[in-house]
Amino acid sequence: MTMHGAPQSPRSSLDRGTRSPTTTPELDAMRRRVWRDQGVVSIAIDDIPDPWLRQALLNEASRRWGPRSSNIGEHHHGR
């Protein structure tokens, strides 16, 4: 509750309570745009059917940015 005449709290586009979750078509459009404009690829790892390619991408991502949070706690054979 605010006092009469008090300034309103600031509004932000980052306010999580005002936007609905991003839909699959919206995500695909963002991925397409970033690929065309910046040359950045965003593919869900589970969408890669080739096991060799999937593992190569997992290895590179882990090397660059560390393990995924779902991988923390797993045993990496001394690594």
Secondary structure, 3 states (H helix, E strand, C coil): CCCCCCCCCCCCCCCHHHCCCCCHHHHHHHHHHHHHHHCCCCCCHHHCCCHHHHHHHHHHHHHHHCCCHHHCCCCCCCC
